[in-house]
Amino acid sequence: MDPKRKTMFKLVGVVVFMGAMAWAAVPAYNFFCKVTGFGGVTNTADAGSDTVLDKEVTIRFDASLNSGMPWEFKPVEREMKIRLGETGLAFYEAYNPTDRPVAGQASYNVTPYSAGGFFTKIECFCFTEQVLMPGERVDMPVTFYVDPDIATDMDGKYVHTITLSYTFYENDLPEGYAALADETDATGATSLN
């Protein structure tokens, strides 16, 4: 084979390989974070822990909004103490002070990062997109537990306080709500019929 053609095939192969690696990087990184708790990514479960220890941990709750998100958003309770393995229930309050429906999605993490792999959510408002109508105020629950295995983990056993943080970002409205928003813009009033 001609050396120029051979070089061209190698370069095309490198470009295709690098493109495939770039495409796979985000899902691979997300999988890595979910498995290891790296970066404060939490676990999910269908039910609470089977084991509850007498050791307590303090859970702090933090809330913020991405710039441009018009909601008001805060934890109802700033902190709580729970035993390792015990199921906790906390609420965050969101309020839409605007005259239009607003959709939002929450991103989350826990600190210290070493606790991420042990913090497990059973139910959370962050799993789905939230839509608030004009003037609507809601309490959004998160049900969770801290895996008792944290007590024997090399780094985790020194964790006494875990902070659960959420940031809400504005999303485009889903189709049905988008029509309502257009109607609101046109008339200046919202019809909830």
N, CA, C and O of each residue as an XYZ file, in Angstrom:
772
protein
N       0.849     -1.170      0.000
C       0.000      0.000      0.000
C       0.897      1.236      0.000
O       1.977      1.247      0.589
N       0.426      2.247     -0.661
C       1.129      3.519     -0.770
C       1.297      4.140      0.626
O       0.327      4.191      1.381
N       2.505      4.614      0.992
C       2.729      5.187      2.325
C       1.810      6.380      2.634
O       1.391      6.547      3.779
N       1.496      7.201      1.640
C       0.600      8.343      1.873
C      -0.810      7.864      2.211
O      -1.461      8.407      3.103
N      -1.269      6.854      1.499
C      -2.592      6.296      1.739
C      -2.646      5.625      3.115
O      -3.646      5.731      3.825
N      -1.571      4.940      3.481
C      -1.478      4.272      4.783
C      -1.555      5.314      5.907
O      -2.254      5.114      6.900
N      -0.838      6.413      5.740
C      -0.854      7.497      6.730
C      -2.256      8.100      6.831
O      -2.738      8.380      7.929
N      -2.909      8.299      5.682
C      -4.255      8.861      5.676
C      -5.221      7.942      6.432
O      -6.028      8.433      7.222
N      -5.161      6.636      6.216
C      -6.036      5.697      6.919
C      -5.780      5.726      8.424
O      -6.717      5.657      9.220
N      -4.515      5.828      8.807
C      -4.185      5.903     10.234
C      -4.759      7.178     10.847
O      -5.309      7.138     11.947
N      -4.637      8.309     10.149
C      -5.162      9.574     10.668
C      -6.688      9.548     10.773
O      -7.258     10.027     11.753
N      -7.334      8.991      9.768
C      -8.790      8.863      9.826
C      -9.180      7.950     10.986
O     -10.149      8.234     11.691
N      -8.457      6.882     11.191
C      -8.716      5.975     12.310
C      -8.565      6.680     13.653
O      -9.372      6.470     14.559
N      -7.538      7.514     13.786
C      -7.325      8.267     15.028
C      -8.478      9.242     15.253
O      -8.976      9.359     16.373
N      -8.907      9.943     14.201
C     -10.008     10.899     14.326
C     -11.299     10.175     14.724
O     -12.021     10.653     15.599
N     -11.599      9.049     14.105
C     -12.803      8.276     14.451
C     -12.713      7.775     15.891
O     -13.688      7.857     16.638
N     -11.560      7.262     16.281
C     -11.372      6.779     17.643
C     -11.558      7.916     18.652
O     -12.237      7.731     19.662
N     -10.975      9.072     18.401
C     -11.085     10.206     19.328
C     -12.539     10.697     19.400
O     -13.021     11.075     20.468
N     -13.231     10.687     18.253
C     -14.641     11.076     18.264
C     -15.474     10.115     19.100
O     -16.345     10.543     19.857
N     -15.212      8.832     18.967
C     -15.938      7.832     19.759
C     -15.639      7.996     21.246
O     -16.540      7.875     22.076
N     -14.405      8.265     21.582
C     -14.038      8.464     22.994
C     -14.708      9.714     23.556
O     -15.173      9.703     24.696
N     -14.764     10.794     22.769
C     -15.432     12.021     23.227
C     -16.922     11.764     23.441
O     -17.500     12.238     24.419
N     -17.543     11.016     22.532
C     -18.958     10.703     22.652
C     -19.232      9.870     23.905
O     -20.250     10.071     24.567
N     -18.348      8.952     24.232
C     -18.538      8.051     25.372
C     -18.078      8.646     26.698
O     -18.359      8.070     27.749
N     -17.386      9.772     26.682
C     -16.803     10.328     27.904
C     -17.856     10.715     28.944
O     -17.712     10.378     30.119
N     -18.906     11.412     28.531
C     -19.908     11.866     29.497
C     -20.641     10.695     30.136
O     -20.720     10.642     31.363
N     -21.187      9.743     29.359
C     -21.837      8.600     30.023
C     -20.870      7.798     30.906
O     -21.260      7.324     31.973
N     -19.630      7.646     30.474
C     -18.657      6.893     31.275
C     -18.349      7.631     32.579
O     -18.255      7.010     33.638
N     -18.193      8.953     32.501
C     -17.924      9.748     33.698
C     -19.121      9.691     34.648
O     -18.945      9.521     35.854
N     -20.342      9.833     34.111
C     -21.539      9.755     34.954
C     -21.643      8.390     35.636
O     -21.991      8.312     36.814
N     -21.347      7.326     34.912
C     -21.371      5.983     35.492
C     -20.324      5.868     36.597
O     -20.610      5.340     37.672
N     -19.120      6.357     36.337
C     -18.049      6.323     37.334
C     -18.468      7.072     38.593
O     -18.274      6.571     39.701
N     -19.042      8.273     38.438
C     -19.456      9.065     39.600
C     -20.568      8.377     40.378
O     -20.581      8.407     41.608
N     -21.503      7.755     39.659
C     -22.620      7.085     40.314
C     -22.147      5.874     41.110
O     -22.649      5.614     42.204
N     -21.181      5.130     40.565
C     -20.681      3.926     41.224
C     -19.808      4.274     42.424
O     -19.887      3.613     43.459
N     -18.975      5.309     42.292
C     -18.007      5.624     43.337
C     -18.442      6.733     44.282
O     -17.854      6.890     45.352
N     -19.476      7.520     43.905
C     -19.848      8.677     44.712
C     -18.910      9.840     44.482
O     -18.973     10.829     45.211
N     -18.047      9.753     43.496
C     -17.085     10.804     43.190
C     -17.815     12.103     42.878
O     -18.834     12.097     42.187
N     -17.300     13.204     43.381
C     -17.907     14.500     43.119
C     -19.203     14.726     43.871
O     -19.962     15.635     43.532
N     -19.471     13.923     44.880
C     -20.673     14.109     45.679
C     -21.931     13.551     45.055
O     -23.034     13.886     45.488
N     -21.792     12.699     44.040
C     -22.961     12.090     43.414
C     -23.530     11.046     44.374
O     -22.790     10.261     44.968
N     -24.847     11.052     44.513
C     -25.496     10.161     45.474
C     -25.973      8.878     44.807
O     -25.972      8.762     43.581
N     -26.380      7.920     45.630
C     -26.983      6.665     45.166
C     -28.498      6.804     45.191
O     -29.035      7.756     45.757
N     -29.183      5.845     44.571
C     -30.639      5.774     44.658
C     -31.029      4.357     45.066
O     -30.297      3.398     44.823
N     -32.194      4.249     45.689
C     -32.702      2.944     46.119
C     -34.222      2.973     46.080
O     -34.828      4.044     46.065
N     -34.840      1.789     46.064
C     -36.296      1.676     46.064
C     -36.872      1.653     47.476
O     -38.059      1.916     47.668
N     -36.039      1.341     48.459
C     -36.514      1.232     49.838
C     -35.394      1.646     50.792
O     -34.244      1.813     50.384
N     -35.744      1.807     52.056
C     -34.772      2.189     53.067
C     -33.823      1.058     53.415
O     -33.944     -0.056     52.905
N     -32.882      1.360     54.286
C     -31.876      0.393     54.713
C     -32.488     -0.634     55.666
O     -33.424     -0.324     56.403
N     -31.957     -1.850     55.646
C     -32.387     -2.902     56.565
C     -31.719     -2.771     57.932
O     -32.178     -3.344     58.920
N     -30.627     -2.006     57.971
C     -29.842     -1.872     59.199
C     -29.842     -0.420     59.656
O     -29.653      0.489     58.848
N     -30.054     -0.202     60.952
C     -29.982      1.136     61.537
C     -29.018      1.065     62.713
O     -29.181      0.238     63.611
N     -28.016      1.933     62.704
C     -27.023      1.981     63.783
C     -27.353      3.097     64.762
O     -28.128      3.999     64.443
N     -26.767      3.038     65.956
C     -26.979      4.084     66.956
C     -26.180      5.342     66.665
O     -26.436      6.381     67.275
N     -25.229      5.281     65.760
C     -24.405      6.450     65.426
C     -25.215      7.455     64.617
O     -25.870      7.090     63.641
N     -25.170      8.731     65.026
C     -25.915      9.785     64.339
C     -25.004     10.589     63.415
O     -23.793     10.676     63.618
N     -25.627     11.169     62.397
C     -24.955     12.084     61.487
C     -25.888     13.276     61.288
O     -27.109     13.120     61.256
N     -25.309     14.458     61.157
C     -26.094     15.665     60.911
C     -26.187     15.883     59.404
O     -25.176     15.855     58.703
N     -27.395     16.099     58.913
C     -27.612     16.402     57.501
C     -27.996     17.874     57.415
O     -28.958     18.313     58.045
N     -27.240     18.624     56.636
C     -27.541     20.036     56.392
C     -28.127     20.156     54.990
O     -27.772     19.397     54.088
N     -29.027     21.120     54.821
C     -29.719     21.298     53.554
C     -29.404     22.680     52.989
O     -29.490     23.689     53.688
N     -29.040     22.703     51.715
C     -28.643     23.932     51.041
C     -29.444     24.063     49.747
O     -29.742     23.062     49.095
N     -29.790     25.289     49.380
C     -30.552     25.524     48.153
C     -30.018     26.753     47.449
O     -29.680     27.747     48.091
N     -29.942     26.687     46.123
C     -29.543     27.843     45.330
C     -30.247     27.796     43.978
O     -30.827     26.780     43.594
N     -30.181     28.909     43.273
C     -30.799     29.027     41.961
C     -29.744     29.418     40.942
O     -28.862     30.229     41.226
N     -29.838     28.843     39.769
C     -28.987     29.248     38.669
C     -29.387     30.668     38.256
O     -30.549     31.053     38.391
N     -28.429     31.438     37.758
C     -28.763     32.807     37.369
C     -29.850     32.778     36.297
O     -29.797     31.984     35.359
N     -30.815     33.641     36.451
C     -31.930     33.698     35.515
C     -33.130     32.868     35.943
O     -34.216     33.031     35.386
N     -32.961     31.978     36.921
C     -34.097     31.182     37.403
C     -34.926     32.084     38.316
O     -34.415     32.552     39.333
N     -36.201     32.342     37.975
C     -36.977     33.337     38.723
C     -37.625     32.840     40.015
O     -38.227     33.638     40.734
N     -37.521     31.564     40.329
C     -38.162     31.037     41.529
C     -37.483     31.527     42.803
O     -36.366     32.045     42.784
N     -38.195     31.344     43.905
C     -37.607     31.393     45.240
C     -37.516     29.933     45.675
O     -38.448     29.162     45.451
N     -36.404     29.550     46.291
C     -36.164     28.142     46.608
C     -35.351     28.054     47.885
O     -34.296     28.681     47.991
N     -35.830     27.276     48.867
C     -35.122     27.155     50.148
C     -35.504     25.855     50.849
O     -36.575     25.301     50.599
N     -34.625     25.370     51.729
C     -35.009     24.210     52.543
C     -35.988     24.653     53.627
O     -35.860     25.751     54.169
N     -36.959     23.809     53.942
C     -37.906     24.114     55.012
C     -37.187     24.022     56.354
O     -37.411     24.838     57.249
N     -36.330     23.028     56.481
C     -35.545     22.814     57.695
C     -34.073     22.856     57.292
O     -33.691     22.211     56.315
N     -33.244     23.593     58.014
C     -31.833     23.769     57.639
C     -30.971     22.542     57.938
O     -30.006     22.274     57.222
N     -31.313     21.798     58.990
C     -30.551     20.588     59.299
C     -31.368     19.648     60.160
O     -32.338     20.042     60.806
N     -30.942     18.378     60.149
C     -31.558     17.359     61.005
C     -30.509     16.325     61.362
O     -29.518     16.154     60.653
N     -30.736     15.648     62.452
C     -29.874     14.539     62.851
C     -30.645     13.245     62.600
O     -31.819     13.121     62.950
N     -29.953     12.284     61.982
C     -30.541     10.968     61.788
C     -29.495      9.915     62.122
O     -28.293     10.173     62.074
N     -29.973      8.731     62.457
C     -29.055      7.624     62.703
C     -28.657      7.011     61.363
O     -29.420      7.074     60.399
N     -27.489      6.430     61.301
C     -27.046      5.770     60.082
C     -28.014      4.642     59.737
O     -28.303      3.792     60.580
N     -28.514      4.631     58.508
C     -29.480      3.637     58.061
C     -30.926      4.048     58.256
O     -31.821      3.451     57.658
N     -31.174      5.057     59.079
C     -32.530      5.537     59.327
C     -33.013      6.350     58.124
O     -32.244      7.108     57.532
N     -34.286      6.190     57.769
C     -34.847      6.942     56.655
C     -35.222      8.346     57.123
O     -35.939      8.521     58.108
N     -34.720      9.335     56.395
C     -35.022     10.734     56.689
C     -35.955     11.310     55.637
O     -35.964     10.862     54.490
N     -36.734     12.300     56.029
C     -37.633     12.997     55.114
C     -37.436     14.488     55.323
O     -37.611     15.000     56.428
N     -37.069     15.179     54.251
C     -36.881     16.625     54.312
C     -37.688     17.264     53.191
O     -38.022     16.616     52.200
N     -37.995     18.551     53.367
C     -38.757     19.277     52.356
C     -38.010     20.543     51.949
O     -37.360     21.202     52.760
N     -38.129     20.851     50.674
C     -37.656     22.116     50.133
C     -38.888     22.864     49.622
O     -39.808     22.255     49.074
N     -38.901     24.182     49.804
C     -40.021     24.989     49.345
C     -39.619     25.759     48.094
O     -38.550     26.367     48.038
N     -40.491     25.724     47.095
C     -40.271     26.490     45.872
C     -41.482     27.368     45.626
O     -42.618     26.970     45.883
N     -41.224     28.569     45.123
C     -42.290     29.535     44.860
C     -42.010     30.222     43.531
O     -40.891     30.660     43.264
N     -43.048     30.310     42.703
C     -42.936     30.996     41.418
C     -43.619     32.351     41.539
O     -44.846     32.423     41.465
N     -42.849     33.441     41.725
C     -43.458     34.760     41.892
C     -43.820     35.442     40.568
O     -44.312     36.570     40.569
N     -43.581     34.771     39.454
C     -43.820     35.393     38.152
C     -45.282     35.257     37.737
O     -46.081     34.626     38.430
N     -45.619     35.856     36.601
C     -46.975     35.765     36.057
C     -47.049     34.747     34.919
O     -47.935     34.820     34.068
N     -46.105     33.791     34.912
C     -46.062     32.767     33.864
C     -45.654     31.434     34.481
O     -44.988     31.416     35.516
N     -46.041     30.313     33.863
C     -45.547     29.025     34.350
C     -44.047     28.919     34.097
O     -43.552     29.393     33.074
N     -43.329     28.300     35.021
C     -41.884     28.133     34.891
C     -41.528     26.680     35.211
O     -41.944     26.133     36.232
N     -40.749     26.072     34.317
C     -40.273     24.698     34.523
C     -38.847     24.735     35.037
O     -38.055     25.591     34.645
N     -38.526     23.799     35.920
C     -37.181     23.738     36.462
C     -36.746     22.314     36.745
O     -37.572     21.423     36.944
N     -35.448     22.117     36.759
C     -34.849     20.823     37.094
C     -33.732     21.094     38.098
O     -32.954     22.033     37.935
N     -33.661     20.274     39.124
C     -32.644     20.454     40.160
C     -31.462     19.525     39.927
O     -31.630     18.336     39.655
N     -30.273     20.086     40.037
C     -29.069     19.256     40.109
C     -28.679     19.206     41.580
O     -29.106     20.055     42.364
N     -27.879     18.228     41.958
C     -27.600     18.041     43.373
C     -26.229     17.418     43.573
O     -25.651     16.827     42.661
N     -25.727     17.566     44.785
C     -24.547     16.832     45.226
C     -24.498     16.870     46.745
O     -25.258     17.596     47.385
N     -23.603     16.086     47.309
C     -23.384     16.121     48.746
C     -21.918     16.412     49.015
O     -21.041     16.057     48.227
N     -21.672     17.059     50.131
C     -20.309     17.257     50.604
C     -20.268     16.804     52.052
O     -21.264     16.945     52.762
N     -19.165     16.273     52.504
C     -17.933     16.043     51.759
C     -18.136     14.968     50.693
O     -19.004     14.104     50.820
N     -17.329     15.036     49.652
C     -17.474     14.112     48.535
C     -17.348     12.655     48.972
O     -17.943     11.771     48.356
N     -16.581     12.399     50.024
C     -16.408     11.020     50.490
C     -17.722     10.414     50.984
O     -17.825      9.194     51.114
N     -18.729     11.252     51.263
C     -20.028     10.758     51.716
C     -20.965     10.453     50.554
O     -22.003      9.823     50.756
N     -20.624     10.882     49.349
C     -21.510     10.714     48.201
C     -21.924      9.284     47.951
O     -23.093      9.022     47.668
N     -21.007      8.365     48.048
C     -21.314      6.961     47.801
C     -22.154      6.315     48.881
O     -22.630      5.194     48.701
N     -22.348      7.000     50.007
C     -23.114      6.453     51.120
C     -24.461      7.136     51.301
O     -25.321      6.633     52.024
N     -24.651      8.279     50.650
C     -25.908      9.014     50.749
C     -26.848      8.464     49.687
O     -26.548      8.540     48.495
N     -27.984      7.908     50.108
C     -28.888      7.221     49.195
C     -30.261      7.868     49.208
O     -30.875      8.020     50.264
N     -30.740      8.248     48.035
C     -32.076      8.836     47.897
C     -33.067      7.752     47.497
O     -32.802      6.938     46.612
N     -34.215      7.761     48.168
C     -35.291      6.833     47.845
C     -36.282      7.536     46.911
O     -36.662      6.979     45.881
N     -36.688      8.718     47.257
C     -37.551      9.564     46.429
C     -37.001     10.977     46.482
O     -36.477     11.412     47.508
N     -37.125     11.702     45.352
C     -36.622     13.066     45.336
C     -37.284     13.865     44.222
O     -37.505     13.357     43.123
N     -37.593     15.108     44.520
C     -38.136     16.016     43.514
C     -37.144     16.242     42.378
O     -37.528     16.650     41.282
N     -35.878     15.977     42.643
C     -34.837     16.199     41.635
C     -34.833     15.133     40.549
O     -34.156     15.295     39.534
N     -35.578     14.045     40.740
C     -35.620     12.983     39.739
C     -36.444     13.378     38.518
O     -36.280     12.792     37.448
N     -37.328     14.367     38.664
C     -38.196     14.781     37.563
C     -38.210     16.299     37.440
O     -37.851     17.020     38.370
N     -38.631     16.761     36.277
C     -38.788     18.191     36.043
C     -39.989     18.690     36.841
O     -40.995     17.993     36.969
N     -39.873     19.898     37.373
C     -40.948     20.506     38.144
C     -41.488     21.704     37.364
O     -40.720     22.468     36.778
N     -42.809     21.862     37.361
C     -43.437     23.021     36.726
C     -44.300     23.710     37.775
O     -45.171     23.089     38.383
N     -44.050     24.996     37.979
C     -44.858     25.781     38.910
C     -45.643     26.822     38.127
O     -45.109     27.514     37.261
N     -46.921     26.912     38.456
C     -47.794     27.897     37.828
C     -47.536     29.266     38.474
O     -46.904     29.341     39.528
N     -48.023     30.348     37.847
C     -47.818     31.680     38.426
C     -48.343     31.756     39.858
O     -49.488     31.391     40.122
N     -47.513     32.226     40.773
C     -47.898     32.375     42.165
C     -47.964     31.075     42.954
O     -48.333     31.098     44.128
N     -47.620     29.941     42.349
C     -47.715     28.653     43.039
C     -46.530     28.447     43.991
O     -45.382     28.754     43.667
N     -46.850     27.916     45.171
C     -45.848     27.582     46.189
C     -46.026     26.110     46.537
O     -47.141     25.670     46.815
N     -44.928     25.340     46.524
C     -45.017     23.907     46.818
C     -43.910     23.484     47.778
O     -42.834     24.080     47.814
N     -44.200     22.444     48.553
C     -43.186     21.762     49.350
C     -42.805     20.504     48.590
O     -43.666     19.693     48.249
N     -41.521     20.341     48.328
C     -41.029     19.205     47.553
C     -40.210     18.295     48.465
O     -39.245     18.747     49.081
N     -40.587     17.010     48.559
C     -39.923     16.098     49.493
C     -38.695     15.410     48.905
O     -38.582     15.209     47.696
N     -37.793     15.063     49.797
C     -36.680     14.162     49.474
C     -36.603     13.148     50.623
O     -36.511     13.521     51.793
N     -36.642     11.873     50.267
C     -36.546     10.782     51.236
C     -35.192     10.110     51.026
O     -34.825      9.798     49.894
N     -34.455      9.887     52.097
C     -33.068      9.439     51.975
C     -32.629      8.669     53.220
O     -33.328      8.635     54.232
N     -31.457      8.056     53.115
C     -30.773      7.507     54.278
C     -29.275      7.526     54.012
O     -28.833      7.631     52.869
N     -28.511      7.425     55.078
C     -27.057      7.323     54.970
C     -26.698      5.869     55.246
O     -26.997      5.336     56.314
N     -26.061      5.240     54.281
C     -25.717      3.821     54.366
C     -24.864      3.557     55.620
O     -23.858      4.235     55.833
N     -25.254      2.590     56.437
C     -24.490      2.283     57.652
C     -23.041      1.878     57.369
O     -22.203      1.952     58.268
N     -22.729      1.454     56.146
C     -21.351      1.074     55.807
C     -20.383      2.253     55.912
O     -19.169      2.052     55.930
N     -20.903      3.473     55.982
C     -20.031      4.640     56.120
C     -19.253      4.572     57.435
O     -18.155      5.118     57.542
N     -19.829      3.899     58.435
C     -19.193      3.808     59.754
C     -17.900      3.013     59.724
O     -17.056      3.192     60.602
N     -17.719      2.141     58.743
C     -16.504      1.323     58.667
C     -15.613      1.705     57.484
O     -14.550      1.111     57.298
N     -16.031      2.684     56.687
C     -15.224      3.128     55.554
C     -14.014      3.916     56.050
O     -14.102      4.660     57.027
N     -12.894      3.744     55.369
C     -11.646      4.383     55.781
C     -11.786      5.905     55.913
O     -11.306      6.482     56.889
N     -12.438      6.561     54.945
C     -12.632      8.016     55.007
C     -13.979      8.378     55.609
O     -14.094      9.357     56.347
N     -14.998      7.588     55.295
C     -16.357      7.897     55.720
C     -16.573      7.896     57.216
O     -17.425      8.627     57.720
N     -15.813      7.084     57.932
C     -16.053      6.983     59.381
C     -15.770      8.290     60.112
O     -16.174      8.445     61.264
N     -15.087      9.229     59.470
C     -14.797     10.527     60.084
C     -15.826     11.592     59.712
O     -15.720     12.735     60.156
N     -16.814     11.230     58.906
C     -17.845     12.185     58.480
C     -18.924     12.255     59.556
O     -19.536     11.246     59.907
N     -19.147     13.465     60.073
C     -20.169     13.676     61.092
C     -21.283     14.590     60.590
O     -22.378     14.622     61.154
N     -20.988     15.335     59.519
C     -21.961     16.248     58.930
C     -21.916     16.105     57.418
O     -20.842     16.117     56.817
N     -23.084     15.971     56.808
C     -23.211     15.869     55.356
C     -24.123     17.000     54.895
O     -25.187     17.220     55.474
N     -23.708     17.709     53.860
C     -24.530     18.779     53.299
C     -25.103     18.327     51.965
O     -24.366     17.947     51.055
N     -26.430     18.372     51.860
C     -27.141     18.050     50.632
C     -27.497     19.365     49.955
O     -28.247     20.171     50.506
N     -26.957     19.579     48.761
C     -27.149     20.843     48.043
C     -27.917     20.630     46.752
O     -27.682     19.667     46.023
N     -28.840     21.547     46.481
C     -29.595     21.545     45.232
C     -29.454     22.900     44.552
O     -29.413     23.939     45.210
N     -29.379     22.874     43.236
C     -29.435     24.089     42.428
C     -30.502     23.876     41.365
O     -30.455     22.899     40.617
N     -31.473     24.799     41.298
C     -32.521     24.705     40.285
C     -32.138     25.516     39.058
O     -31.663     26.647     39.159
N     -32.358     24.903     37.886
C     -32.123     25.522     36.588
C     -33.462     25.627     35.865
O     -34.295     24.726     35.968
N     -33.674     26.717     35.136
C     -34.902     26.849     34.355
C     -34.794     26.013     33.088
O     -33.756     25.996     32.427
N     -35.881     25.318     32.757
C     -35.989     24.509     31.545
C     -37.061     25.100     30.646
O     -37.862     25.932     31.074
N     -37.064     24.657     29.386
C     -38.179     24.985     28.503
C     -39.414     24.270     29.031
O     -39.328     23.158     29.552
N     -40.551     24.916     28.890
C     -41.794     24.312     29.356
C     -42.165     23.099     28.511
O     -41.952     23.105     27.299
N     -42.721     22.051     29.137
C     -43.252     20.929     28.358
C     -44.377     21.430     27.452
O     -44.943     22.498     27.684
N     -44.688     20.663     26.436
C     -45.616     21.097     25.380
C     -46.948     21.638     25.906
O     -47.357     22.728     25.506
N     -47.624     20.920     26.776
C     -48.920     21.374     27.290
C     -48.826     22.676     28.049
O     -49.723     23.514     27.954
N     -47.767     22.861     28.792
C     -47.579     24.084     29.561
C     -47.152     25.234     28.657
O     -47.482     26.390     28.922
N     -46.428     24.925     27.604
C     -45.974     25.967     26.680
C     -47.168     26.686     26.058
O     -47.139     27.906     25.895
N     -48.219     25.939     25.707
C     -49.422     26.551     25.155
C     -50.073     27.459     26.181
O     -50.556     28.537     25.835
N     -50.093     27.039     27.442
C     -50.658     27.851     28.518
C     -49.848     29.127     28.698
O     -50.414     30.200     28.907
N     -48.513     29.015     28.616
C     -47.658     30.197     28.739
C     -47.914     31.168     27.594
O     -47.935     32.381     27.803
N     -48.110     30.640     26.371
C     -48.409     31.510     25.232
C     -49.734     32.218     25.434
O     -49.866     33.401     25.119
N     -50.725     31.493     25.963
C     -52.031     32.090     26.249
C     -51.889     33.176     27.308
O     -52.514     34.232     27.206
N     -51.064     32.918     28.329
C     -50.833     33.896     29.385
C     -50.189     35.147     28.814
O     -50.582     36.260     29.163
N     -49.209     34.980     27.946
C     -48.531     36.127     27.349
C     -49.493     36.958     26.510
O     -49.420     38.187     26.505
N     -50.395     36.282     25.798
C     -51.305     36.989     24.904
C     -52.394     37.747     25.651
O     -52.779     38.843     25.242
N     -52.900     37.166     26.757
C     -54.026     37.786     27.449
C     -53.628     38.528     28.722
O     -54.372     39.377     29.213
N     -52.438     38.198     29.257
C     -52.023     38.810     30.512
C     -52.602     38.106     31.714
O     -52.285     38.477     32.845
N     -53.435     37.108     31.516
C     -54.039     36.348     32.614
C     -53.921     34.867     32.314
O     -53.827     34.469     31.152
N     -53.926     34.053     33.351
C     -53.798     32.628     33.172
C     -55.131     31.951     33.422
O     -55.805     32.225     34.415
N     -55.506     31.062     32.509
C     -56.700     30.252     32.699
C     -56.273     28.867     33.108
O     -55.489     28.235     32.399
N     -56.766     28.368     34.240
C     -56.384     27.041     34.724
C     -57.451     26.007     34.400
O     -57.444     24.931     34.997
N     -58.366     26.287     33.481
C     -59.416     25.330     33.100
C     -58.886     24.253     32.220
O     -59.636     23.367     31.809
